[in-house]
Amino acid sequence: MARAFDSLKQGLNEAIAHAKSKGRKADGIQLYQPQAVDVSRLRERLSLTQEQFAARFGFSVATLRHWERGDRSPSGASLVLLNVIDRNPAAVLQA
């Protein structure tokens, strides 16, 4: 039980340190801050329906709809992926 607690404590401390260093260099590493992406505009620019976009890039249609309505905002790995799709959709499909 103590090992599990120590592991959780370490993870939380790392998360706090990461949050405090947002946008600054941490240990000599520049943290990447992905830009917000207008998902609806991106999908329309690619001439895809919601269903096609979701299937092609691995998102659920429900999540895509929430992003487009503004109920939710993409974050984390999803936001990074959307930035790559925005810049080079073929690279994502090739990978």
N, CA, C and O atoms as a GROMACS GRO file, in nm:
protein
  380
    1MET      N    1   0.081  -0.119   0.000
    1MET     CA    2   0.000   0.000   0.000
    1MET      C    3   0.086   0.126   0.000
    1MET      O    4   0.054   0.224  -0.067
    2ALA      N    5   0.196   0.122   0.075
    2ALA     CA    6   0.285   0.238   0.083
    2ALA      C    7   0.348   0.267  -0.053
    2ALA      O    8   0.367   0.383  -0.089
    3ARG      N    9   0.381   0.162  -0.128
    3ARG     CA   10   0.442   0.182  -0.261
    3ARG      C   11   0.344   0.250  -0.355
    3ARG      O   12   0.382   0.338  -0.433
    4ALA      N   13   0.218   0.210  -0.347
    4ALA     CA   14   0.116   0.272  -0.433
    4ALA      C   15   0.100   0.419  -0.397
    4ALA      O   16   0.090   0.504  -0.485
    5PHE      N   17   0.099   0.449  -0.268
    5PHE     CA   18   0.086   0.589  -0.225
    5PHE      C   19   0.205   0.670  -0.272
    5PHE      O   20   0.188   0.781  -0.323
    6ASP      N   21   0.327   0.616  -0.255
    6ASP     CA   22   0.447   0.687  -0.298
    6ASP      C   23   0.445   0.715  -0.448
    6ASP      O   24   0.487   0.821  -0.493
    7SER      N   25   0.396   0.617  -0.525
    7SER     CA   26   0.388   0.634  -0.669
    7SER      C   27   0.288   0.744  -0.706
    7SER      O   28   0.315   0.828  -0.791
    8LEU      N   29   0.172   0.742  -0.640
    8LEU     CA   30   0.071   0.846  -0.664
    8LEU      C   31   0.124   0.984  -0.624
    8LEU      O   32   0.106   1.082  -0.696
    9LYS      N   33   0.191   0.988  -0.509
    9LYS     CA   34   0.246   1.116  -0.461
    9LYS      C   35   0.348   1.171  -0.560
    9LYS      O   36   0.347   1.290  -0.591
   10GLN      N   37   0.436   1.084  -0.610
   10GLN     CA   38   0.536   1.128  -0.706
   10GLN      C   39   0.470   1.180  -0.834
   10GLN      O   40   0.510   1.283  -0.888
   11GLY      N   41   0.369   1.108  -0.882
   11GLY     CA   42   0.299   1.151  -1.003
   11GLY      C   43   0.231   1.285  -0.984
   11GLY      O   44   0.236   1.370  -1.073
   12LEU      N   45   0.169   1.305  -0.870
   12LEU     CA   46   0.104   1.434  -0.843
   12LEU      C   47   0.206   1.547  -0.833
   12LEU      O   48   0.182   1.656  -0.884
   13ASN      N   49   0.318   1.521  -0.768
   13ASN     CA   50   0.422   1.623  -0.758
   13ASN      C   51   0.478   1.660  -0.895
   13ASN      O   52   0.505   1.777  -0.922
   14GLU      N   53   0.495   1.560  -0.981
   14GLU     CA   54   0.542   1.587  -1.117
   14GLU      C   55   0.438   1.667  -1.195
   14GLU      O   56   0.475   1.758  -1.270
   15ALA      N   57   0.310   1.636  -1.178
   15ALA     CA   58   0.204   1.710  -1.247
   15ALA      C   59   0.200   1.855  -1.200
   15ALA      O   60   0.182   1.946  -1.281
   16ILE      N   61   0.216   1.877  -1.072
   16ILE     CA   62   0.217   2.013  -1.017
   16ILE      C   63   0.336   2.090  -1.073
   16ILE      O   64   0.322   2.205  -1.114
   17ALA      N   65   0.453   2.028  -1.075
   17ALA     CA   66   0.573   2.094  -1.128
   17ALA      C   67   0.554   2.128  -1.275
   17ALA      O   68   0.594   2.236  -1.320
   18HIS      N   69   0.494   2.037  -1.349
   18HIS     CA   70   0.469   2.061  -1.491
   18HIS      C   71   0.373   2.177  -1.510
   18HIS      O   72   0.396   2.264  -1.595
   19ALA      N   73   0.266   2.180  -1.431
   19ALA     CA   74   0.167   2.288  -1.443
   19ALA      C   75   0.228   2.423  -1.409
   19ALA      O   76   0.195   2.523  -1.472
   20LYS      N   77   0.315   2.427  -1.311
   20LYS     CA   78   0.379   2.553  -1.271
   20LYS      C   79   0.476   2.604  -1.376
   20LYS      O   80   0.501   2.724  -1.384
   21SER      N   81   0.530   2.514  -1.456
   21SER     CA   82   0.631   2.555  -1.554
   21SER      C   83   0.574   2.575  -1.694
   21SER      O   84   0.650   2.590  -1.789
   22LYS      N   85   0.443   2.575  -1.708
   22LYS     CA   86   0.380   2.589  -1.841
   22LYS      C   87   0.438   2.710  -1.914
   22LYS      O   88   0.441   2.821  -1.862
   23GLY      N   89   0.484   2.686  -2.038
   23GLY     CA   90   0.532   2.794  -2.122
   23GLY      C   91   0.674   2.837  -2.092
   23GLY      O   92   0.729   2.920  -2.165
   24ARG      N   93   0.735   2.784  -1.988
   24ARG     CA   94   0.873   2.820  -1.955
   24ARG      C   95   0.962   2.698  -1.977
   24ARG      O   96   0.914   2.586  -1.992
   25LYS      N   97   1.089   2.724  -1.977
   25LYS     CA   98   1.182   2.612  -1.991
   25LYS      C   99   1.189   2.538  -1.858
   25LYS      O  100   1.206   2.600  -1.752
   26ALA      N  101   1.176   2.408  -1.863
   26ALA     CA  102   1.189   2.323  -1.746
   26ALA      C  103   1.305   2.228  -1.769
   26ALA      O  104   1.303   2.149  -1.864
   27ASP      N  105   1.406   2.235  -1.687
   27ASP     CA  106   1.523   2.151  -1.701
   27ASP      C  107   1.586   2.165  -1.840
   27ASP      O  108   1.632   2.067  -1.898
   28GLY      N  109   1.586   2.287  -1.894
   28GLY     CA  110   1.647   2.312  -2.023
   28GLY      C  111   1.563   2.270  -2.142
   28GLY      O  112   1.611   2.275  -2.255
   29ILE      N  113   1.439   2.229  -2.120
   29ILE     CA  114   1.352   2.184  -2.228
   29ILE      C  115   1.238   2.284  -2.244
   29ILE      O  116   1.170   2.317  -2.147
   30GLN      N  117   1.218   2.332  -2.366
   30GLN     CA  118   1.107   2.422  -2.394
   30GLN      C  119   0.979   2.340  -2.404
   30GLN      O  120   0.970   2.250  -2.488
   31LEU      N  121   0.883   2.369  -2.322
   31LEU     CA  122   0.757   2.296  -2.324
   31LEU      C  123   0.675   2.338  -2.446
   31LEU      O  124   0.665   2.457  -2.477
   32TYR      N  125   0.616   2.241  -2.513
   32TYR     CA  126   0.534   2.266  -2.630
   32TYR      C  127   0.392   2.301  -2.587
   32TYR      O  128   0.330   2.227  -2.512
   33GLN      N  129   0.342   2.412  -2.634
   33GLN     CA  130   0.206   2.454  -2.607
   33GLN      C  131   0.129   2.453  -2.740
   33GLN      O  132   0.140   2.548  -2.818
   34PRO      N  133   0.051   2.349  -2.766
   34PRO     CA  134  -0.022   2.344  -2.893
   34PRO      C  135  -0.123   2.458  -2.903
   34PRO      O  136  -0.184   2.499  -2.804
   35GLN      N  137  -0.140   2.507  -3.023
   35GLN     CA  138  -0.235   2.615  -3.048
   35GLN      C  139  -0.376   2.559  -3.054
   35GLN      O  140  -0.398   2.442  -3.087
   36ALA      N  141  -0.472   2.644  -3.020
   36ALA     CA  142  -0.612   2.606  -3.035
   36ALA      C  143  -0.642   2.584  -3.183
   36ALA      O  144  -0.585   2.651  -3.269
   37VAL      N  145  -0.730   2.489  -3.211
   37VAL     CA  146  -0.766   2.457  -3.350
   37VAL      C  147  -0.916   2.471  -3.364
   37VAL      O  148  -0.993   2.418  -3.283
   38ASP      N  149  -0.959   2.542  -3.469
   38ASP     CA  150  -1.101   2.551  -3.502
   38ASP      C  151  -1.135   2.422  -3.577
   38ASP      O  152  -1.115   2.411  -3.698
   39VAL      N  153  -1.188   2.326  -3.504
   39VAL     CA  154  -1.209   2.192  -3.558
   39VAL      C  155  -1.308   2.194  -3.674
   39VAL      O  156  -1.288   2.125  -3.774
   40SER      N  157  -1.413   2.271  -3.661
   40SER     CA  158  -1.514   2.279  -3.768
   40SER      C  159  -1.451   2.334  -3.897
   40SER      O  160  -1.474   2.280  -4.005
   41ARG      N  161  -1.374   2.441  -3.883
   41ARG     CA  162  -1.308   2.500  -4.001
   41ARG      C  163  -1.210   2.402  -4.062
   41ARG      O  164  -1.202   2.391  -4.185
   42LEU      N  165  -1.134   2.332  -3.979
   42LEU     CA  166  -1.038   2.233  -4.027
   42LEU      C  167  -1.109   2.123  -4.105
   42LEU      O  168  -1.066   2.086  -4.214
   43ARG      N  169  -1.216   2.070  -4.048
   43ARG     CA  170  -1.290   1.962  -4.114
   43ARG      C  171  -1.348   2.008  -4.247
   43ARG      O  172  -1.342   1.935  -4.346
   44GLU      N  173  -1.403   2.128  -4.249
   44GLU     CA  174  -1.460   2.181  -4.373
   44GLU      C  175  -1.352   2.206  -4.477
   44GLU      O  176  -1.373   2.184  -4.596
   45ARG      N  177  -1.235   2.254  -4.432
   45ARG     CA  178  -1.124   2.277  -4.525
   45ARG      C  179  -1.081   2.147  -4.592
   45ARG      O  180  -1.038   2.147  -4.707
   46LEU      N  181  -1.092   2.035  -4.519
   46LEU     CA  182  -1.057   1.905  -4.575
   46LEU      C  183  -1.172   1.841  -4.652
   46LEU      O  184  -1.158   1.731  -4.705
   47SER      N  185  -1.285   1.911  -4.658
   47SER     CA  186  -1.404   1.864  -4.730
   47SER      C  187  -1.451   1.728  -4.681
   47SER      O  188  -1.480   1.639  -4.760
   48LEU      N  189  -1.459   1.714  -4.548
   48LEU     CA  190  -1.502   1.588  -4.488
   48LEU      C  191  -1.626   1.610  -4.403
   48LEU      O  192  -1.642   1.715  -4.341
   49THR      N  193  -1.713   1.511  -4.401
   49THR     CA  194  -1.826   1.515  -4.308
   49THR      C  195  -1.773   1.486  -4.168
   49THR      O  196  -1.658   1.445  -4.152
   50GLN      N  197  -1.856   1.507  -4.068
   50GLN     CA  198  -1.814   1.474  -3.932
   50GLN      C  199  -1.780   1.326  -3.921
   50GLN      O  200  -1.681   1.289  -3.858
   51GLU      N  201  -1.861   1.242  -3.981
   51GLU     CA  202  -1.838   1.098  -3.975
   51GLU      C  203  -1.707   1.060  -4.043
   51GLU      O  204  -1.632   0.977  -3.992
   52GLN      N  205  -1.679   1.120  -4.158
   52GLN     CA  206  -1.556   1.090  -4.231
   52GLN      C  207  -1.433   1.136  -4.153
   52GLN      O  208  -1.334   1.064  -4.141
   53PHE      N  209  -1.440   1.259  -4.100
   53PHE     CA  210  -1.327   1.314  -4.024
   53PHE      C  211  -1.299   1.228  -3.902
   53PHE      O  212  -1.184   1.193  -3.874
   54ALA      N  213  -1.405   1.193  -3.829
   54ALA     CA  214  -1.389   1.112  -3.708
   54ALA      C  215  -1.328   0.976  -3.741
   54ALA      O  216  -1.235   0.931  -3.674
   55ALA      N  217  -1.378   0.911  -3.844
   55ALA     CA  218  -1.327   0.779  -3.882
   55ALA      C  219  -1.183   0.787  -3.933
   55ALA      O  220  -1.101   0.701  -3.901
   56ARG      N  221  -1.154   0.888  -4.011
   56ARG     CA  222  -1.022   0.899  -4.072
   56ARG      C  223  -0.912   0.925  -3.968
   56ARG      O  224  -0.801   0.875  -3.981
   57PHE      N  225  -0.945   1.004  -3.865
   57PHE     CA  226  -0.841   1.045  -3.771
   57PHE      C  227  -0.858   0.985  -3.631
   57PHE      O  228  -0.781   1.018  -3.541
   58GLY      N  229  -0.956   0.898  -3.612
   58GLY     CA  230  -0.966   0.823  -3.488
   58GLY      C  231  -1.036   0.892  -3.373
   58GLY      O  232  -1.011   0.860  -3.257
   59PHE      N  233  -1.123   0.986  -3.402
   59PHE     CA  234  -1.204   1.052  -3.299
   59PHE      C  235  -1.344   0.993  -3.302
   59PHE      O  236  -1.387   0.940  -3.404
   60SER      N  237  -1.414   1.001  -3.191
   60SER     CA  238  -1.554   0.961  -3.195
   60SER      C  239  -1.635   1.078  -3.253
   60SER      O  240  -1.598   1.194  -3.236
   61VAL      N  241  -1.744   1.046  -3.320
   61VAL     CA  242  -1.829   1.149  -3.378
   61VAL      C  243  -1.886   1.237  -3.267
   61VAL      O  244  -1.896   1.359  -3.284
   62ALA      N  245  -1.921   1.177  -3.155
   62ALA     CA  246  -1.977   1.255  -3.043
   62ALA      C  247  -1.876   1.357  -2.992
   62ALA      O  248  -1.912   1.472  -2.967
   63THR      N  249  -1.751   1.317  -2.978
   63THR     CA  250  -1.647   1.410  -2.933
   63THR      C  251  -1.629   1.522  -3.033
   63THR      O  252  -1.619   1.639  -2.995
   64LEU      N  253  -1.625   1.488  -3.160
   64LEU     CA  254  -1.610   1.587  -3.266
   64LEU      C  255  -1.724   1.688  -3.260
   64LEU      O  256  -1.701   1.808  -3.273
   65ARG      N  257  -1.844   1.641  -3.240
   65ARG     CA  258  -1.959   1.731  -3.232
   65ARG      C  259  -1.949   1.825  -3.112
   65ARG      O  260  -1.980   1.944  -3.122
   66HIS      N  261  -1.904   1.773  -2.998
   66HIS     CA  262  -1.885   1.858  -2.881
   66HIS      C  263  -1.783   1.968  -2.908
   66HIS      O  264  -1.803   2.083  -2.870
   67TRP      N  265  -1.674   1.932  -2.976
   67TRP     CA  266  -1.572   2.032  -3.008
   67TRP      C  267  -1.628   2.137  -3.101
   67TRP      O  268  -1.605   2.257  -3.082
   68GLU      N  269  -1.702   2.095  -3.202
   68GLU     CA  270  -1.754   2.190  -3.301
   68GLU      C  271  -1.861   2.281  -3.242
   68GLU      O  272  -1.872   2.397  -3.281
   69ARG      N  273  -1.940   2.230  -3.148
   69ARG     CA  274  -2.042   2.313  -3.082
   69ARG      C  275  -1.981   2.405  -2.977
   69ARG      O  276  -2.044   2.504  -2.937
   70GLY      N  277  -1.861   2.374  -2.933
   70GLY     CA  278  -1.798   2.454  -2.830
   70GLY      C  279  -1.832   2.408  -2.689
   70GLY      O  280  -1.798   2.476  -2.592
   71ASP      N  281  -1.899   2.292  -2.676
   71ASP     CA  282  -1.930   2.236  -2.545
   71ASP      C  283  -1.801   2.197  -2.472
   71ASP      O  284  -1.790   2.209  -2.350
   72ARG      N  285  -1.705   2.149  -2.550
   72ARG     CA  286  -1.576   2.105  -2.498
   72ARG      C  287  -1.466   2.156  -2.591
   72ARG      O  288  -1.491   2.192  -2.706
   73SER      N  289  -1.346   2.157  -2.538
   73SER     CA  290  -1.230   2.196  -2.618
   73SER      C  291  -1.132   2.081  -2.620
   73SER      O  292  -1.110   2.016  -2.517
   74PRO      N  293  -1.072   2.055  -2.735
   74PRO     CA  294  -0.971   1.949  -2.740
   74PRO      C  295  -0.851   1.988  -2.653
   74PRO      O  296  -0.815   2.105  -2.644
   75SER      N  297  -0.791   1.888  -2.591
   75SER     CA  298  -0.673   1.914  -2.509
   75SER      C  299  -0.580   1.794  -2.516
   75SER      O  300  -0.616   1.690  -2.572
   76GLY      N  301  -0.464   1.808  -2.459
   76GLY     CA  302  -0.369   1.698  -2.452
   76GLY      C  303  -0.333   1.643  -2.588
   76GLY      O  304  -0.311   1.718  -2.684
   77ALA      N  305  -0.327   1.512  -2.595
   77ALA     CA  306  -0.285   1.444  -2.719
   77ALA      C  307  -0.380   1.474  -2.836
   77ALA      O  308  -0.337   1.481  -2.951
   78SER      N  309  -0.510   1.492  -2.805
   78SER     CA  310  -0.605   1.523  -2.912
   78SER      C  311  -0.573   1.658  -2.976
   78SER      O  312  -0.580   1.672  -3.098
   79LEU      N  313  -0.537   1.755  -2.894
   79LEU     CA  314  -0.504   1.887  -2.946
   79LEU      C  315  -0.375   1.882  -3.027
   79LEU      O  316  -0.365   1.947  -3.131
   80VAL      N  317  -0.279   1.806  -2.981
   80VAL     CA  318  -0.155   1.791  -3.057
   80VAL      C  319  -0.185   1.726  -3.192
   80VAL      O  320  -0.136   1.773  -3.295
   81LEU      N  321  -0.265   1.620  -3.193
   81LEU     CA  322  -0.301   1.553  -3.318
   81LEU      C  323  -0.375   1.648  -3.412
   81LEU      O  324  -0.348   1.648  -3.532
   82LEU      N  325  -0.467   1.728  -3.359
   82LEU     CA  326  -0.540   1.823  -3.443
   82LEU      C  327  -0.445   1.927  -3.503
   82LEU      O  328  -0.466   1.970  -3.617
   83ASN      N  329  -0.343   1.967  -3.430
   83ASN     CA  330  -0.244   2.060  -3.484
   83ASN      C  331  -0.167   1.997  -3.599
   83ASN      O  332  -0.138   2.064  -3.698
   84VAL      N  333  -0.133   1.869  -3.586
   84VAL     CA  334  -0.063   1.800  -3.695
   84VAL      C  335  -0.156   1.785  -3.815
   84VAL      O  336  -0.114   1.807  -3.928
   85ILE      N  337  -0.281   1.748  -3.790
   85ILE     CA  338  -0.378   1.736  -3.899
   85ILE      C  339  -0.393   1.869  -3.970
   85ILE      O  340  -0.400   1.874  -4.093
   86ASP      N  341  -0.396   1.977  -3.894
   86ASP     CA  342  -0.411   2.112  -3.951
   86ASP      C  343  -0.295   2.146  -4.043
   86ASP      O  344  -0.314   2.210  -4.147
   87ARG      N  345  -0.176   2.104  -4.006
   87ARG     CA  346  -0.057   2.139  -4.083
   87ARG      C  347  -0.024   2.039  -4.195
   87ARG      O  348   0.023   2.077  -4.302
   88ASN      N  349  -0.050   1.909  -4.167
   88ASN     CA  350  -0.013   1.807  -4.265
   88ASN      C  351  -0.099   1.682  -4.248
   88ASN      O  352  -0.053   1.582  -4.194
   89PRO      N  353  -0.223   1.686  -4.294
   89PRO     CA  354  -0.312   1.571  -4.275
   89PRO      C  355  -0.260   1.443  -4.340
   89PRO      O  356  -0.287   1.333  -4.290
   90ALA      N  357  -0.187   1.455  -4.448
   90ALA     CA  358  -0.134   1.336  -4.516
   90ALA      C  359  -0.035   1.262  -4.427
   90ALA      O  360  -0.027   1.139  -4.432
   91ALA      N  361   0.042   1.336  -4.347
   91ALA     CA  362   0.140   1.272  -4.258
   91ALA      C  363   0.069   1.185  -4.155
   91ALA      O  364   0.117   1.077  -4.120
   92VAL      N  365  -0.044   1.232  -4.105
   92VAL     CA  366  -0.119   1.153  -4.008
   92VAL      C  367  -0.174   1.028  -4.073
   92VAL      O  368  -0.168   0.920  -4.014
   93LEU      N  369  -0.226   1.041  -4.193
   93LEU     CA  370  -0.280   0.924  -4.262
   93LEU      C  371  -0.170   0.824  -4.297
   93LEU      O  372  -0.191   0.703  -4.292
   94GLN      N  373  -0.053   0.876  -4.332
   94GLN     CA  374   0.059   0.788  -4.366
   94GLN      C  375   0.107   0.712  -4.242
   94GLN      O  376   0.144   0.595  -4.251
   95ALA      N  377   0.108   0.779  -4.126
   95ALA     CA  378   0.155   0.714  -4.003
   95ALA      C  379   0.057   0.607  -3.963
   95ALA      O  380   0.077   0.539  -3.862
   0.00000   0.00000   0.00000
